[in-house]
Amino acid sequence: MNFQFQICRYFFLVMAITASAHLSAQSARALFSTDSGTKISNQSSEKKSEKNITQKTSYAGLQYTIFQRLDQEKSVKVSPSKKFKSGDQIKVVVTSNKKGILTTINISSDGEISVLSEQSLKAGSEVTVPSKGFLKFVGKTGVEQLVFVLSEVAFSKQKQVNNNIVESLSEACGSKNVAARGLVVDDAAGNQFSVLDNSGKCSASSASTRSLVVEIEEDSGYGVLPAGDLNSGALLALKLKLVHE
């Protein structure tokens, strides 16, 4: 009896490792662009003889790109890790591969919080910050932060949820919450993707949110998670750090 239990446990462990390895082999950009990946379904011990069943998993995510203005006529894509100097002018373009609501929040270097927009998006829609012109770095140096939050529906208590989001992200959504550490991933530029609950707080309510995948490819950043989590009320948050030195 104990031997059978060990065999069954080993079988599920192998299946989990295989599924995880397969997911990691798929880039965030590919999952964002095709909106689907693959997962290997778990089978009961009664069906060991059957072949593994591969299923499609839909992914929801955000892509971000920073453009710097060169002159009156031209702006170019720059690295997400670029540090800016006084006088530099930029704009940020964020794209969602799923329909939903995208809330944009600015956190100034002084910690002042302001909601810039809340927009309903179709799949493939872009949001540009600012909507017209460019952001210009002036005054004292520091870190400006833009927060983009993708949700399936609008927040019922907008102000409270926004405050919760800012507080969660300022704590790196896991530095104090051990259970939620797997819900925060920094990309190669140090920008942060996080999974929050529908109140804007850190939550580890769904194990599948640990499938958060991020990547920087061709100077654009990508972060995706299973669309089912978004449909269940989870929020996908991107905290973009703009360094003024």
N, C-alpha and C positions, 0 to 999 in steps of 0.2 A: 504493500500500500504506500509506504514512504517512498519506495523506488519510483512508482508511477507518478507521485506528486512531483518529485524532482525532475522527471522527464518533461512533464507538462510545463513546469516553471521555466525550464531551460528553453523549451520551444517558444514560449511567449517572449522570453528575453531576446532570443535571436531575431524574432520577428520585429521587435521594437527597435533593435539596433539597425536592422536592415532598412526599416522605414526611415529612421533618422538619417542614416548615411545617404539614402536616396534623395531626401529633401535637401540636405546640405550641398549635394552635387548640383542642385538647380539654383541658379543665381536669382537674386531678388529682381534684377532687371527682366529676366526671362519670365518669371512668375507674374510680374507687373504687366508685361507686354502681352502675354498669352492669357493671363488671368486664371491659369489653372496649372496645377502640378499633379503629381501622382502620389498615392499612398497605398500601402499594402494592407489589405484588410486582415484582422485577426480571425483565426478560425478556432473552433472548439476542438478538443482532442478527439472528438468523434469523427472529425472530417480531415484528419491528418493526411489521408491519402489523396485528397483533392489538390489541384494546383492552386497556387496563390492567386487571389483575385486582385487585379490592379484597378483602382477606381480614380476618377478625377476629383480633385479638390479645388474649388474656386478660391482665388486669392484677391483680397482688396488691399489697396496700398496707395502710397503717395510718392511722387517723383518731384525733386526740387532741383532748380538750376539757378545760379547767380550770374547776372550779366553786369559788366562794368562799362560805363560810358567812356568812350575815348574822345569823342568830339560831338558836335551838333548833329552829325549824320550817322554816327556809327557806335555800336556797343558790341562787346564780345563776351562769350562765355568764359568764366574764370573758375579756377579750382575752388571747391567748397572750403578748403583750408586756408585760402588766401587771407592775409591780414591787410587792413586798409589804412590809408593815411588821410589826414585832414585834406578836404577838398575832393576826395574820391567820390564818385557818384555811382550808385548801383540800383538794380531792381531784382526782385526775386520772383521766379515763375514756379508755381506749384501745380501739379496735375494729379487728378484722381482717376484711377482706372475703373471706378464704380460710381454710380450715382449716390448722392448723399448730401449732407450739409457740411460745409467747411467753414469753421470759425477761425479767424485770424486775430491774434493778440500780440501786442507789442509790450515788451518789458524794457524800459530804458535803463541806461547804466546807473541811474539813481534809484532804480527799483520801482519807478512809476509804471502802473499797469493801465493799458487802454485797449479796448476792443476796436479793431480797425474795420472788421466786416464780418458778416455772417451770410453766406451765399449758398443757394441751392444749386447743386452741380449735376450735370449729366455725366455719364461715363466718358472720359477723355477730355473733360472740360478743364480749362486752365484758369488760375487766379494769379494776377500779377500785383505785386506790392512794391511801390504804390501803383494804383490803377492808372495814374497819369504821371508822367515825369519820372524822376529818379530820387532815391534817398541820398542825401549828401552828408558826409561825415564832417562835422564842425565841432568846435568847442573842445572840452577836455576829453582825453582818451578814456577808453573803457570798453565794455562789452555790451552791445545792443543785442537783444534777443527777440526773435520772431517765433511765435508758437502757432502752429497750424494743427487744428483738431478735426479729424474726419469722424462723423457720426452718421448713423442711418436717418435719424430724425433730429429736429431742433430741440434744444434743451428747454425743459419746462420752467426751470428756475435759472435763467441765464446768468445772472450776476453771481449767485452762489456757486454754480458749477464752474464758472471761470476762475473764481478765487480758489476753489479746490484744485483745479488743474495747475494753476501757478504754484500753489503750495506743494503739490505732489512732485512737480518737476524740479522745484528748487531743492528738494531733498533727494533728488535722483531716483525717486520712486522705488526705493529698495534699500537705501543705506540704513534705514531703521526698520524696514519691514522685510524680514528674512524670507517670508513666503512669496514675496513679490519680486525678488531679485531677478528671476528669469524673465520678467516682463519688461526689462529695460535693456536696450542694446545701443551702444555708441557705434557710429560708422567710423571709417578711417580718418575723417576730418574732425572728429570729436563732436559731431552733431548727434542728437539723441532721439531715438524712436522709443516710445513707451506705449504700453497698453494700460488703459484706465477703465474703471467701471463707469456706469452711466451717470454717476454723480461727480465724476472727475477725480475720484480717489484711486490710489493704488489698490489693486485687487488681483488675487490669484484664483478667481472664481472658476476659471476654465483651464484645464491642463493644456488644451490645444493652443492657447495663446503663447505657449513656449515655442511655437513654430514661427515666431517673429523672425523674419530674415531681412538683413540690410546689406547694402552694397553701394560702392561708388564706381561708376563706369562712365568713361568719356566725360568727366567733370560734371556729371549729374548724380545725385544721390537717390537711392530707392529704399523703401521700407514697406514690407508686405506682411499680412497675417491672414489666416483662413477667413474667408468672407463670412462664414457661419458665426464667428465671434462678433463681428460687427452687427450682424442680423440679430444677435442675442442681446445687444445693448452695449457692447464694449466700445471704447473710443480709441482711435489710433492717433497719438499725438507726436508731432515732430517739433523739437526745440532746436532752432537754428541760431548758432552763436556767430555774431558779426563782430570781429575784433577790430577796434580802432586804436592804432598805436602811434 
